[in-house]
Amino acid sequence: MYGIDSYVAIGDSFTEGLNDKRADGTFRGWADRLAEMLAAGEPGFQYANLALRGKMLDEIMAEQLPQALELKPDLVTLCAGGNDVIVPGADVDAIAARLEAGVAALREAGIPVVIFNGPDTKALSVMSVLRGKVAIYNTHLWAIAARHGAKMVDLWTMAPLHDRRAWSDDRLHFTTDAHRRIALLTAEVLGVPVTEDWREPYPSSAEPANWISSRRSDLAWTKLHLLPWIRRQLRGESMGDGLSPKRPQLSPLLPMETAAIELRDNAAAS
């Protein structure tokens, strides 16, 4: 129905699905949600998700891109470079050039590509300092999409993501609801009909955070998330060390599998 019989997702933790947890503790994420929508319209649909948390751009280009090229799917989604951009002193122009080489390789192979720009971090205390670097990277990404005929999912202007409630406590990953909305927007970009509206605003906040509660939150975040991230960077470690992609090969997303996911999640929510 949609002309997409096979889909390969490559990238880092965003595409792996952190922090959209299923009832069994595994991660679902926007890519799985998008695959479920695509599978509903294509009986022979197959899906692979090669993304892995903590992966830097060069690792994605070296490890995941060749697999995607070999599989030759009807669609590849690529979101990469975010882990590189947030490193102090990173050369954003060079990062964009390396990502463009990957997009070019996919397009030269005749594979349709969807890329994602970075979200606006204005609503996130401390992380808002990254806005300038992310904006520069995004400008490159728009140009890359135009030069190579790739589609863009514009996270920067996605209004619901400007709400703090769209973000997990680590200020790096999205909540379950945000992943749901991103999947809906991606489907819209692809021309896939959806029954929900990602634009629906969050309810009005009952109590806006005051200065004291914000600073306490910053201190807790620094201890739980920032300092461990700095230690991993200094040691050359990654959150994904020792882990494997959750769907390393193209395989059917069975209706029973999707139904089981929905039943578990609904039971957990009730």
Buried (B, 14 or more C-beta within 10 A) or exposed (E): EBEBBBBBBBBBBBBBBBBBBBBEEBBBBBBBBBBBBBBBEBEEBBBBBBBBBBBBBEBBBEBBBEBBBEBBBBBBBBBBBBBBBBEEEBEBEEBBEBBBEBBBBBBEEEBBBBBBBBBBBEBBBBBEEBBEBBBBBBEBBBEBBEEBEBBBBBBBEBBBBBBBEBBBEBBBBBBBBBBBBBBBBBBBBBEBEEEEEBEEEEEEEEEEEEEEEEEEBBEEBEEEBBEBBEEBBEEEEBBBEEEEBBBEEBEEBEEEEBEBBEEBBEEEEE
